[in-house]
Structures are given as C-alpha cells and as structure tokens.
Amino acid sequence: MTRRWPWWLVVAGGVVMAALWPLFTSLHGPTSFNLDRRFLGRDPLFWGAMMEGLSSVLIAAGLLALLPGIWRAFGRAARLGYVLLLVSLVVPGVFDLVILATVPPLLNPLEAAGLALIAIAGRRLHPLTRVVFGVMAVLLAATMLQLLLSMEQFDAIDGYRIYGLVADVAVGIGWAVAGATEALRHHR
C-alpha cells in the first residue's frame, strides 16, 4: 500500500465530486424539480454524471490499483468492506457515465457499510484516514433518512441541496483528505 499514485486518483475523484456540486445544483435547482439549465451546452444530468459517475470511477480506479497490497494488508472484515466499497462505487459510477445521468443513490448504504468496515478494521491505514472513512460512513448512512420524508417535505427543505452538501461535498472532501493522507504518508 506504499504506492502513492493510486491515492492521487482517489484525491482527484473527491475533488471532482465536491467541485462539480455547485455547478450541478445551480443547473438543477435545490428541489426534485429539475430547472434544466445549461452550462457549456450540457444539462444537469450530464454534469451530475460527471460529479458522481466520473468521481466514483476515479476513486474506484485508485482503490483497484491498490488491490494486491490492500488485500494482503487487510484482514477479513476490512476486505469485505473493500469489496462492498468497490461495488458501491463501480456499479453506479459506470452506469452514470454510460447513460450520462445520475442514478438514484441506492448503493449509499453499501458504500457506508464498506467505509465503516474499513474504518474499524483497516489497521494499516493512517488513523486520520480511518476517522475520515468513519465520518463518511455516518454521512452516507444519514442520507438515507430522506426516505422518511414525502417528496413535498423533501422539497420544502431544499432536499437536493442538503443531500448534495452531505453526499457530494462533504464526502468528496473526505475522499480527497483520505487520499492525500495516504499519498503523503510515506513521503519525506
């Protein structure tokens, strides 16, 4: 796990996720009603696919490049978390890019579970990375609370904006911090 370049892909994915959210939300709007504004001739669905799909694929590519080292370094629980995390990133990420739209966040609970397992059992990771993964797991799990709201309630609180701040901005920053922490860990 001492190779640094895969962690920089994780950083890039996190930066893309967090950086594109303001653009996406300004084009789509803060509620379930899509304002369908354009930027560079592209609609919110395209920018959402870049925000969530491209970022997920970059993060997954970095994690996959670390596969041999992570598999040897992690115990059973962290390996399970790693597999859950990869599935939760690759499946919707590739789907987003293929259809050039964002899919519903149905795999957020899987991603949260994977991050939680790695945070708890990924002893070879830097302690800061484990804390960040734990916080990200809690944030992603919390996004599922929206299921308890009707669409009217969700829209009344600008639910898309709240969801995006949690799942895209905060989690994107989390990926960038975790990736940079691991990439710089062995750099002297």
Sine and cosine of phi, psi and omega as CSV:
sin_phi,cos_phi,sin_psi,cos_psi,sin_omega,cos_omega
0.00,0.00,0.22,0.97,-0.05,-1.00
-1.00,0.07,-0.16,0.99,0.06,-1.00
-0.92,0.38,0.71,-0.70,-0.08,-1.00
-1.00,-0.07,-0.57,0.82,-0.15,-0.99
-0.86,0.52,-0.59,0.80,0.04,-1.00
-0.88,0.47,-0.55,0.83,0.03,-1.00
-0.92,0.38,-0.48,0.88,0.06,-1.00
-0.94,0.35,-0.47,0.88,0.13,-0.99
-0.91,0.42,-0.63,0.78,0.06,-1.00
-0.88,0.47,-0.69,0.72,0.05,-1.00
-0.86,0.51,-0.74,0.67,-0.01,-1.00
-0.85,0.52,-0.68,0.73,0.03,-1.00
-0.88,0.48,-0.69,0.73,0.03,-1.00
-0.90,0.43,-0.65,0.76,0.01,-1.00
-0.91,0.42,-0.70,0.72,0.03,-1.00
-0.86,0.52,-0.71,0.70,-0.03,-1.00
-0.86,0.51,-0.78,0.63,-0.05,-1.00
-0.94,0.33,-0.63,0.78,-0.09,-1.00
-0.95,0.30,-0.53,0.85,-0.03,-1.00
-0.99,0.10,-0.23,0.97,-0.02,-1.00
-0.86,0.51,-0.72,0.70,0.01,-1.00
-0.86,0.51,-0.63,0.78,0.04,-1.00
-0.90,0.43,-0.77,0.64,-0.02,-1.00
-0.84,0.54,-0.76,0.64,-0.08,-1.00
-0.93,0.36,-0.50,0.87,0.06,-1.00
-0.95,0.32,-0.48,0.88,0.02,-1.00
-0.99,0.13,-0.65,0.76,-0.05,-1.00
-0.99,0.12,-0.68,0.73,-0.09,-1.00
0.97,-0.24,0.22,-0.97,-0.13,-0.99
-1.00,0.07,0.00,1.00,-0.04,-1.00
-0.84,-0.53,-0.05,-1.00,0.00,-1.00
-0.94,0.34,-0.28,0.96,0.06,-1.00
-0.98,0.22,0.88,-0.47,-0.01,-1.00
-0.99,0.17,0.90,-0.43,0.03,-1.00
-0.95,0.32,-0.30,0.95,0.10,-1.00
0.82,0.57,0.66,0.75,0.10,-1.00
-0.97,0.25,0.26,-0.96,-0.06,-1.00
-0.87,-0.49,0.50,-0.87,0.16,-0.99
-0.62,-0.78,0.80,-0.60,-0.08,-1.00
0.79,0.61,0.58,0.81,0.03,-1.00
0.97,0.23,0.07,1.00,-0.05,-1.00
-0.93,-0.37,0.55,-0.84,-0.05,-1.00
-1.00,0.02,0.09,-1.00,-0.01,-1.00
-0.88,0.48,-0.51,0.86,0.00,-1.00
-0.89,0.45,-0.66,0.75,0.06,-1.00
-0.88,0.47,-0.75,0.67,-0.05,-1.00
-0.93,0.36,-0.52,0.86,0.11,-0.99
-0.91,0.41,-0.63,0.78,0.05,-1.00
-0.90,0.44,-0.62,0.79,0.05,-1.00
-0.93,0.37,-0.68,0.73,-0.04,-1.00
-0.89,0.45,-0.75,0.67,-0.09,-1.00
-0.99,-0.12,-0.67,0.74,-0.05,-1.00
-0.95,0.30,-0.80,0.60,-0.01,-1.00
-0.88,0.47,-0.68,0.73,-0.01,-1.00
-0.89,0.45,-0.69,0.73,0.01,-1.00
-0.89,0.46,-0.65,0.76,0.00,-1.00
-0.92,0.39,-0.66,0.75,0.05,-1.00
-0.88,0.47,-0.71,0.70,0.00,-1.00
-0.90,0.45,-0.72,0.69,0.00,-1.00
-0.89,0.46,-0.63,0.77,0.02,-1.00
-0.88,0.47,-0.68,0.73,0.06,-1.00
-0.88,0.47,-0.70,0.71,0.00,-1.00
-0.92,0.39,-0.61,0.79,0.05,-1.00
-0.91,0.41,-0.59,0.81,0.03,-1.00
-0.91,0.41,-0.37,0.93,0.03,-1.00
-1.00,0.01,-0.02,1.00,-0.16,-0.99
-0.73,0.68,-0.82,0.57,-0.08,-1.00
-0.86,0.51,-0.70,0.71,-0.02,-1.00
-0.93,0.38,-0.66,0.75,0.01,-1.00
-0.91,0.42,-0.68,0.73,-0.05,-1.00
-0.87,0.49,-0.64,0.77,0.02,-1.00
-0.96,0.29,-0.58,0.81,-0.10,-1.00
-0.99,0.16,-0.47,0.88,-0.08,-1.00
-1.00,0.01,0.53,-0.85,0.15,-0.99
-0.99,0.13,-0.06,-1.00,-0.10,-0.99
-0.85,0.53,-0.74,0.67,-0.05,-1.00
-0.89,0.45,-0.69,0.72,0.01,-1.00
-0.93,0.38,-0.56,0.83,0.07,-1.00
-0.90,0.44,-0.68,0.74,0.04,-1.00
-0.88,0.48,-0.69,0.72,0.05,-1.00
-0.87,0.50,-0.64,0.77,0.02,-1.00
-0.89,0.46,-0.70,0.71,0.01,-1.00
-0.91,0.42,-0.72,0.70,0.04,-1.00
-0.86,0.52,-0.68,0.73,0.00,-1.00
-0.89,0.46,-0.72,0.69,0.00,-1.00
-0.88,0.47,-0.71,0.71,0.01,-1.00
-0.87,0.49,-0.69,0.72,-0.05,-1.00
-0.94,0.35,-0.34,0.94,0.05,-1.00
-1.00,-0.06,-0.71,0.70,-0.12,-0.99
-0.94,0.34,-0.75,0.67,-0.10,-0.99
-0.87,0.50,-0.85,0.52,0.00,-1.00
-0.94,0.35,-0.52,0.85,0.00,-1.00
-0.88,0.47,-0.75,0.66,0.02,-1.00
-0.92,0.40,-0.67,0.74,0.01,-1.00
-0.87,0.50,-0.71,0.70,0.04,-1.00
-0.83,0.56,-0.70,0.71,-0.06,-1.00
-0.95,0.31,-0.54,0.84,0.01,-1.00
-0.93,0.36,-0.69,0.72,-0.05,-1.00
-1.00,-0.06,-0.09,1.00,-0.05,-1.00
0.79,0.61,0.76,0.65,0.08,-1.00
-0.38,-0.93,0.29,-0.96,0.03,-1.00
-1.00,-0.02,0.67,-0.74,0.07,-1.00
-1.00,-0.05,0.40,-0.92,0.04,-1.00
-0.84,0.54,0.52,-0.86,-0.08,-1.00
-0.98,0.20,0.82,0.58,-0.07,-1.00
-0.92,0.38,-0.41,0.91,-0.04,-1.00
-0.99,-0.12,0.16,0.99,0.08,-1.00
-0.83,0.56,-0.67,0.75,0.03,-1.00
-0.89,0.46,-0.57,0.82,0.04,-1.00
-0.92,0.38,-0.68,0.73,0.05,-1.00
-0.89,0.45,-0.68,0.74,0.03,-1.00
-0.88,0.48,-0.69,0.72,0.01,-1.00
-0.90,0.44,-0.68,0.74,0.02,-1.00
-0.89,0.46,-0.72,0.69,0.03,-1.00
-0.88,0.47,-0.66,0.75,-0.01,-1.00
-0.90,0.44,-0.70,0.72,0.02,-1.00
-0.89,0.46,-0.67,0.74,0.02,-1.00
-0.93,0.37,-0.64,0.77,0.03,-1.00
-0.87,0.48,-0.63,0.77,-0.04,-1.00
-0.98,0.20,-0.69,0.72,-0.18,-0.98
-0.95,-0.33,-0.08,1.00,-0.04,-1.00
-0.99,0.12,0.90,0.44,-0.13,-0.99
-0.87,0.49,-0.38,0.93,-0.01,-1.00
-0.99,0.15,-0.19,0.98,0.03,-1.00
-0.99,0.16,0.40,-0.92,0.07,-1.00
-0.87,0.50,0.60,-0.80,0.01,-1.00
-0.83,0.56,-0.59,0.80,0.04,-1.00
-0.90,0.44,-0.66,0.75,0.02,-1.00
-0.87,0.48,-0.67,0.74,0.00,-1.00
-0.90,0.43,-0.64,0.77,0.05,-1.00
-0.90,0.43,-0.72,0.70,0.01,-1.00
-0.87,0.49,-0.69,0.72,0.04,-1.00
-0.88,0.47,-0.63,0.78,0.04,-1.00
-0.90,0.44,-0.69,0.72,0.03,-1.00
-0.90,0.44,-0.69,0.73,0.03,-1.00
-0.87,0.49,-0.64,0.76,0.02,-1.00
-0.87,0.49,-0.70,0.71,0.01,-1.00
-0.90,0.44,-0.70,0.72,-0.01,-1.00
-0.88,0.47,-0.71,0.70,-0.01,-1.00
-0.92,0.40,-0.63,0.78,0.06,-1.00
-0.90,0.44,-0.63,0.78,-0.01,-1.00
-0.91,0.42,-0.48,0.88,0.01,-1.00
-0.89,0.45,-0.37,0.93,-0.01,-1.00
-0.96,0.27,-0.20,0.98,0.07,-1.00
-0.89,0.46,-0.35,0.94,0.02,-1.00
-0.87,0.49,-0.37,0.93,0.01,-1.00
-0.92,0.39,-0.29,0.96,0.01,-1.00
-0.99,0.12,-0.13,0.99,-0.04,-1.00
-0.97,-0.24,0.53,-0.85,0.17,-0.99
-0.96,0.27,0.27,-0.96,0.03,-1.00
-0.88,0.48,-0.59,0.81,0.02,-1.00
-0.90,0.44,-0.68,0.73,0.04,-1.00
-0.91,0.42,-0.67,0.74,0.00,-1.00
-0.87,0.49,-0.72,0.69,0.01,-1.00
-0.93,0.37,-0.57,0.82,-0.03,-1.00
-0.89,0.45,-0.46,0.89,0.02,-1.00
-0.98,-0.21,0.28,0.96,-0.07,-1.00
0.81,0.59,0.80,0.59,-0.10,-0.99
-0.82,0.57,-0.59,0.80,0.02,-1.00
-0.89,0.45,-0.62,0.78,0.01,-1.00
-0.91,0.41,-0.72,0.69,0.00,-1.00
-0.89,0.46,-0.73,0.68,0.02,-1.00
-0.84,0.54,-0.74,0.68,-0.03,-1.00
-0.89,0.45,-0.64,0.77,0.04,-1.00
-0.88,0.47,-0.60,0.80,-0.01,-1.00
-0.98,0.18,-0.85,0.53,-0.17,-0.99
-0.98,0.19,-0.44,0.90,-0.03,-1.00
-0.96,-0.28,-0.75,0.66,-0.04,-1.00
-0.97,0.25,-0.85,0.52,-0.06,-1.00
-0.90,0.44,-0.70,0.71,0.01,-1.00
-0.93,0.35,-0.61,0.79,0.07,-1.00
-0.87,0.49,-0.70,0.72,0.07,-1.00
-0.89,0.45,-0.63,0.78,0.05,-1.00
-0.86,0.50,-0.72,0.70,0.05,-1.00
-0.87,0.50,-0.68,0.73,-0.01,-1.00
-0.90,0.44,-0.68,0.73,0.01,-1.00
-0.91,0.40,-0.72,0.70,0.00,-1.00
-0.89,0.46,-0.71,0.71,0.01,-1.00
-0.89,0.46,-0.71,0.71,0.01,-1.00
-0.91,0.41,-0.62,0.79,0.03,-1.00
-0.86,0.51,-0.72,0.69,-0.01,-1.00
-0.95,0.31,-0.62,0.78,0.00,-1.00
-0.91,0.42,-0.61,0.79,-0.04,-1.00
-1.00,0.03,-0.13,0.99,-0.09,-1.00
-0.83,0.56,-0.68,0.73,-0.06,-1.00
-0.98,-0.22,0.14,0.99,-0.01,-1.00
-1.00,0.02,0.83,-0.56,0.02,-1.00
-0.79,-0.62,0.00,0.00,0.00,0.00
